[in-house]
Amino acid sequence: MTISFTDRVAIVTGAGGGLGRAYALDLARRGAKVVVNDLGVSRDGTGRSDAADAVVDEIEEAGGTAMANGGSVTEPDAMEEMVARAKEAWGGVHVLINNAGVLRDKSFAKMSVEDFKFVVDVHLNGSAICTKAVWETMREQAYGRILMTASSTGLYGNFGQANYGAAKLGLAGLTKTLAIEGAKYDIKVNTIAPIAGTRMTEDLMPPEMFKALAPENAVPAAVYLVSEDAPTNQIIGAGGGFFHAAYVTLTEGVALPEDERTAEGVAAHWDEITDRAGELTPQSGGEQGAQAFKKLSGLGG
């Protein structure tokens, strides 16, 4: 089976280089008309360049169709204008890959509030703003595929990236709610946690690892997750040809009787509370409450 994006319109943010560029090129090769969004800033969010135009040139030279957009993902008006231009030119927007990001790494002790807020604003709020800009269009056309970009830092933690990790795990949470709200409109929403050697990570990994983790090796997962037959509400890791799924799970847990509902009671039952045997993978937040009531009903009287 060949995955095609013929007659589909895709927006890829942060597509002037690295992962975003690789996504845009593959989508265009598969027939999509692509909006290449990029401010052309350095990885800390400063400066400007014509990176988006260069990627558009690559796509057009290969026979594809694309347009450049230099709007900031943190500005709602700019993102609404980007979507309006795409719809005017090509009739709709079917795919959004939220990939734009910045890094301002420091230990939390040394990190300024401004650096924390800036990184969260670009990654988390920026993705929400872009998604909001396409959401009504996707509802109206009863079709949409949206991909958020998380990371191992968000899922598992990493020293010196409190701001980045907070934003990235937030995106996984945003995915889960939007997947539920979009289901009746055939809007599928997923999260990718890529492992890639890009300008964001060039000085953070050894040269041989950087080469092995070329952005192109994460593309297959991203492109599948925005395809017509994509799943929804998934967190998928990808890098170097390695692909895996990540889950937010719920242990069986323990219902404590009233006379044991103390800090001491929790401590005494800690091993049972955290026992992962038979753990569940909820598909909505309500399942946590359902599990609690199930366990409490077992107490009797």
C-alpha positions as CSV (number, residue, x, y, z in Angstrom):
1,M,0.0,0.0,0.0
2,T,1.3,3.4,-1.0
3,I,0.5,6.3,1.3
4,S,-0.6,9.3,-0.8
5,F,-1.4,12.9,0.0
6,T,-2.7,13.8,-3.4
7,D,-5.3,16.6,-3.1
8,R,-4.3,17.2,0.5
9,V,-3.0,20.5,1.9
10,A,-0.4,20.3,4.8
11,I,1.0,22.9,7.1
12,V,4.4,22.1,8.7
13,T,5.7,24.6,11.3
14,G,9.4,25.0,11.9
15,A,9.9,23.5,8.4
16,G,12.9,25.6,7.4
17,G,15.4,22.8,8.5
18,G,15.8,19.6,10.4
19,L,12.7,17.5,11.1
20,G,10.3,20.0,9.7
21,R,12.1,20.3,6.4
22,A,12.3,16.5,6.1
23,Y,8.5,16.2,6.8
24,A,7.7,18.9,4.3
25,L,9.8,17.3,1.6
26,D,8.3,13.8,2.0
27,L,4.7,15.1,2.2
28,A,5.3,17.1,-1.0
29,R,6.9,14.1,-2.7
30,R,3.7,12.2,-1.9
31,G,1.5,14.8,-3.5
32,A,0.6,17.2,-0.8
33,K,0.6,21.0,-1.3
34,V,2.7,22.2,1.6
35,V,2.8,25.4,3.6
36,V,6.4,25.7,4.8
37,N,6.2,27.8,8.0
38,D,9.4,29.0,9.6
39,L,10.6,32.2,11.2
40,G,14.2,31.3,10.3
41,V,15.4,32.0,13.9
42,S,18.3,30.4,15.7
43,R,17.5,27.6,18.1
44,D,17.2,30.1,21.0
45,G,14.5,32.0,19.1
46,T,16.6,34.9,17.9
47,G,17.6,36.2,14.5
48,R,16.0,35.7,11.1
49,S,16.7,33.9,7.8
50,D,15.0,32.8,4.5
51,A,15.0,29.1,5.5
52,A,11.3,28.6,4.5
53,D,11.9,30.0,1.0
54,A,14.8,27.6,0.5
55,V,12.7,24.6,1.4
56,V,9.9,25.8,-1.0
57,D,12.5,26.0,-3.7
58,E,13.6,22.4,-3.0
59,I,10.0,21.3,-3.3
60,E,9.3,23.1,-6.5
61,E,12.5,22.0,-8.1
62,A,11.4,18.4,-7.4
63,G,8.0,19.1,-9.1
64,G,6.0,19.7,-6.0
65,T,3.8,22.6,-4.8
66,A,4.5,24.7,-1.8
67,M,4.4,28.2,-0.3
68,A,6.5,29.9,2.4
69,N,5.1,31.5,5.5
70,G,7.2,33.4,8.0
71,G,4.5,33.9,10.7
72,S,5.2,33.3,14.4
73,V,3.3,30.3,15.9
74,T,2.9,32.4,19.0
75,E,0.8,35.0,17.2
76,P,-2.9,34.0,16.6
77,D,-3.5,36.6,13.8
78,A,-0.5,35.4,11.9
79,M,-1.5,31.8,12.1
80,E,-5.1,32.5,11.1
81,E,-3.7,34.5,8.1
82,M,-1.5,31.5,7.2
83,V,-4.5,29.2,7.2
84,A,-6.6,31.6,5.2
85,R,-3.9,31.9,2.5
86,A,-3.7,28.1,2.2
87,K,-7.4,27.8,1.9
88,E,-7.6,30.6,-0.7
89,A,-4.9,29.0,-2.8
90,W,-5.7,25.3,-2.4
91,G,-9.2,25.0,-0.9
92,G,-8.6,23.6,2.6
93,V,-6.1,22.4,5.2
94,H,-6.0,18.7,5.9
95,V,-2.8,18.1,7.8
96,L,-1.0,20.1,10.5
97,I,2.4,19.1,11.9
98,N,3.3,21.3,14.9
99,N,7.1,21.1,14.8
100,A,8.3,24.6,15.6
101,G,10.5,24.9,18.6
102,V,13.3,26.6,20.5
103,L,15.8,25.6,23.2
104,R,17.0,27.7,26.2
105,D,18.6,25.0,28.3
106,K,19.8,25.7,31.8
107,S,19.4,24.0,35.2
108,F,16.2,25.1,36.9
109,A,18.2,26.9,39.5
110,K,19.8,29.1,36.9
111,M,16.9,29.4,34.5
112,S,15.1,32.7,34.4
113,V,11.3,32.9,34.5
114,E,11.5,34.6,31.1
115,D,13.3,31.6,29.5
116,F,10.8,29.2,31.0
117,K,7.8,31.1,29.7
118,F,9.4,31.7,26.3
119,V,10.0,28.0,25.6
120,V,6.6,27.0,26.8
121,D,5.0,29.7,24.7
122,V,6.7,28.5,21.5
123,H,6.2,24.8,22.0
124,L,3.0,24.4,23.9
125,N,1.0,27.7,23.3
126,G,2.3,27.9,19.7
127,S,1.1,24.4,18.9
128,A,-2.3,25.2,20.5
129,I,-2.5,28.5,18.5
130,C,-1.7,26.7,15.2
131,T,-4.2,23.9,16.0
132,K,-6.9,26.4,16.9
133,A,-6.3,28.2,13.5
134,V,-7.1,25.0,11.6
135,W,-9.6,23.4,13.9
136,E,-12.8,24.9,12.6
137,T,-11.8,24.2,9.0
138,M,-11.1,20.6,9.8
139,R,-14.5,20.3,11.6
140,E,-16.3,21.8,8.6
141,Q,-14.6,19.5,6.1
142,A,-15.0,16.5,8.5
143,Y,-11.4,15.6,8.1
144,G,-8.1,16.5,9.7
145,R,-4.8,15.0,10.8
146,I,-2.8,16.8,13.5
147,L,0.6,15.9,14.9
148,M,2.1,17.3,18.0
149,T,5.8,17.1,18.8
150,A,6.8,15.9,22.3
151,S,10.2,14.5,23.3
152,S,11.9,12.0,25.6
153,T,12.5,15.0,27.9
154,G,8.8,15.6,28.3
155,L,8.0,11.9,28.7
156,Y,10.9,10.9,30.9
157,G,12.8,14.0,32.0
158,N,16.3,15.4,31.3
159,F,18.7,17.6,33.3
160,G,18.7,21.2,32.3
161,Q,15.4,21.2,30.3
162,A,12.6,22.0,32.8
163,N,11.0,24.5,30.4
164,Y,11.2,22.2,27.4
165,G,10.0,19.1,29.3
166,A,7.0,21.0,30.8
167,A,6.0,22.1,27.3
168,K,6.5,18.7,25.7
169,L,4.5,16.7,28.2
170,G,1.8,19.4,27.9
171,L,1.6,18.6,24.2
172,A,1.0,15.0,24.9
173,G,-1.9,16.0,27.2
174,L,-3.3,18.4,24.6
175,T,-3.2,15.5,22.1
176,K,-5.3,13.3,24.3
177,T,-8.1,15.8,24.7
178,L,-8.2,16.9,21.1
179,A,-8.2,13.3,19.9
180,I,-11.4,12.8,21.9
181,E,-13.0,16.1,20.8
182,G,-12.1,15.6,17.2
183,A,-13.2,12.0,16.8
184,K,-16.7,12.7,15.5
185,Y,-15.3,15.0,12.8
186,D,-12.6,12.4,11.6
187,I,-9.9,14.6,13.1
188,K,-7.1,12.4,14.3
189,V,-4.5,13.8,16.7
190,N,-1.2,12.1,17.6
191,T,2.1,12.9,19.3
192,I,5.6,12.1,18.0
193,A,8.6,12.0,20.2
194,P,11.5,12.2,17.7
195,I,15.1,11.3,18.3
196,A,17.0,13.3,15.7
197,G,20.2,15.0,14.9
198,T,19.3,18.6,14.0
199,R,20.6,22.0,14.8
200,M,18.6,21.8,18.0
201,T,20.7,18.8,19.1
202,E,23.9,19.1,17.2
203,D,26.1,19.9,20.2
204,L,24.2,17.6,22.5
205,M,25.3,14.2,21.1
206,P,28.4,12.5,19.7
207,P,29.1,13.0,15.9
208,E,28.4,9.3,15.1
209,M,25.1,9.4,16.9
210,F,24.2,12.7,15.3
211,K,24.8,11.1,11.9
212,A,22.8,8.0,12.7
213,L,19.9,10.0,13.9
214,A,19.3,12.0,10.6
215,P,15.9,13.6,10.6
216,E,14.9,11.5,7.6
217,N,14.8,8.4,9.9
218,A,11.9,9.9,11.9
219,V,9.9,10.9,8.9
220,P,8.1,7.5,8.3
221,A,6.4,7.7,11.7
222,A,5.4,11.3,11.3
223,V,4.0,10.8,7.8
224,Y,2.0,7.7,8.8
225,L,0.5,9.5,11.8
226,V,-1.0,12.2,9.5
227,S,-2.1,9.8,6.8
228,E,-5.7,8.9,6.0
229,D,-5.5,5.6,7.8
230,A,-3.6,7.0,10.8
231,P,-4.5,5.9,14.3
232,T,-5.4,8.5,16.9
233,N,-4.4,9.4,20.5
234,Q,-1.0,7.7,20.1
235,I,2.4,8.7,21.4
236,I,5.1,7.3,19.1
237,G,8.8,7.6,19.4
238,A,11.0,7.6,16.3
239,G,14.7,7.9,15.5
240,G,17.4,6.2,13.6
241,G,15.0,3.6,12.3
242,F,13.8,2.7,15.8
243,F,10.1,3.1,16.5
244,H,8.2,2.6,19.7
245,A,4.9,3.5,21.5
246,A,4.7,5.3,24.9
247,Y,1.7,5.1,27.2
248,V,0.3,6.9,30.2
249,T,-0.9,4.0,32.4
250,L,-2.9,3.4,35.5
251,T,-2.1,0.7,38.0
252,E,-4.8,-1.5,39.5
253,G,-4.4,0.5,42.7
254,V,-5.8,-0.1,46.2
255,A,-8.9,1.2,47.8
256,L,-8.2,1.9,51.5
257,P,-10.9,1.6,54.2
258,E,-11.7,4.7,56.1
259,D,-9.6,3.9,59.0
260,E,-6.5,3.5,56.8
261,R,-6.9,6.7,54.7
262,T,-3.8,8.4,56.2
263,A,-0.3,9.1,55.1
264,E,0.7,6.1,57.1
265,G,-1.8,4.0,55.3
266,V,-0.5,5.0,51.9
267,A,3.0,4.3,53.0
268,A,2.0,0.8,54.3
269,H,0.3,-0.1,51.0
270,W,2.9,1.6,48.7
271,D,4.0,-1.6,47.0
272,E,0.4,-2.5,46.1
273,I,-0.4,1.0,44.9
274,T,2.6,1.1,42.6
275,D,2.4,-2.6,41.4
276,R,2.4,-2.5,37.6
277,A,0.9,-6.0,37.2
278,G,-2.3,-5.6,35.3
279,E,-1.9,-1.9,34.7
280,L,-4.4,-0.2,32.4
281,T,-4.0,2.2,29.5
282,P,-7.0,4.7,29.8
283,Q,-8.3,6.3,26.7
284,S,-9.9,9.2,28.6
285,G,-9.5,10.9,32.0
286,G,-12.8,9.5,33.2
287,E,-11.4,6.0,33.4
288,Q,-9.3,7.0,36.4
289,G,-12.5,7.8,38.3
290,A,-14.2,4.7,37.0
291,Q,-11.3,2.6,38.4
292,A,-11.5,4.4,41.7
293,F,-15.2,3.6,42.0
294,K,-14.7,0.0,41.0
295,K,-12.1,-0.5,43.7
296,L,-14.2,1.4,46.3
297,S,-17.2,-0.6,45.6
298,G,-15.2,-3.7,46.4
299,L,-14.9,-2.5,50.0
300,G,-18.5,-3.3,50.7
301,G,-20.9,-1.9,53.3
